[in-house]
Each structure stands twice: as C-alpha cells, then as structure tokens.
Amino acid sequence: MFYWLMKYVVIGPIIKAIFRPWVTGRVHIPRTGAAILASNHLSFADSIFLPLMIDRPVSFLAKSDYFTGKGIKGWATRMFFKGTGQLPIDRSGGKASEASLNTGLRVLGRGDLLGIYPEGTRSPDGHLYRGRTGIARMALEAKVPVVPVIMVDTDTMMPIGQRMPRIQRVGVVIGEPLDFSRFEGMESDRYILRSITDEIMVSLQQLGEQTYEDVYASTVKDRLRAPRRK
C-alpha cells in the first residue's frame, strides 16, 4: 500500500510533472511472473525513474547505508527507500554477497520484478563498465529472463555528489528479454556466469550506445580517489 501511495499519489505525479520522463519498450516488461531488470547505473535517481515508468512494482537491491542514517534525514531516507520497494544489502563481499543473492532470489521466488545494476556501482564518467556475475547466478537459479534497461541523461540531471537535481527530461529504454535457459543447471560454472554477464553487458551497450570499458567501475573509482604521487 505504501509503495502504491508513493508511486501514484505522493511522489510519482510530482516527479512526472517536473521532469517529464519518457520511456520506450515498455511492452518488453513481462505482464506477470518474475524477471530481472538489468540496468546501467548513472545516478542515484535511476532507482526512482525506472520503477516510476513501468506498471509493475520493482524491488531494487540497495546498499545498506541508505537504511542506517541517523536523525530526521536518516529516517526520511529510510522511509523513502522502503516505500519505493528497495531492499538493504551489504556490499562487503563474502557471506554478505551470498546474503544479497538470497535476498534477490526471494523477490524472484514471489514472482516479482527485481532491479539490478550489474556494474555494482554508479558509473563515474558515463561509460558502461564490466558486469558482476551475481546477476547471472540469480537468473539461472531462479530460471527467469533478464530484461536490459538503459537510463538516459540521469547522470546530467543528478551527477554523483550533487544533492539537488537539475530540471531536465530523462528517459528509460527497455530492450527485449534475454533467455538463458540453455545454461540451466550451470550456475556453479564461473565461466558460464562470466559469459552470461558479458552477454547482458553487450546488450546494454548496444541498447544505449555507451562507451564500454572492460574493467570494474569500482576499480576506476578507487583510482580516482587514490592520492596522486608527487
């Protein structure tokens, strides 16, 4: 109920009126049943505009930091993320990665839509980066299709580090579902998982025509944060 109120009554109509977002390919979203929406990740706003532009509810795996803030701001952020269907995950790796996988599988097991950013973090420069293989394992274990999604201009509307968005149009491009049923039972094969993930990233690159970099976005961010040697 809270999700419905946020999307159709409280926040959704205001955002649509201000930013006038557009969408193409909405017909590719399955009307029923579970599926993974695999999106590029340009901005914090991606998790707002994608669910807003499709009819079915979408659950996103969001970093747990968004749910642990203190004070009024922390409470407001926590309520917003819960109200928009986002689920807290720990990105520290190891057992945390397994817990994240299980959280996603529970969503898919209910027959719902799960939104995933295969790059694992926001792009630091608008390029498309190497995908993490967790999405492939989820697709195989849950036996669901993967729908490629491209967010357009959300990075110029709300760049990393900017608190207030610019008023401009943004878009969502949805591609045809990808079927990986030919790899059923191979979810433990890391070569198969890498192949599937790469196929998803190629689909995203072709759909959005972003420059592709065969390196993890997190690696690039670490390089940018590292102090320069004199």
Protein Blocks (a to p, Z undefined) as FASTA:
>chain_A
ZZmmmmmmmmmmmmmmmnopacehklmpcfbdcdddddddfbfklmmmmmmmpmbdcddd
ddfklmmcgcjklmmmmmmmmmnopacddfegpjlmmmmmmmmmmmmmnopacdddfkop
acfklpacdddfklmmmmmmnopacdddddehklmmmgghiabdcdddddddddddddfk
lmgoilmbmklmmmmmmmmmmmmmmmnopacddbdfklmmmmmmpccdZZ
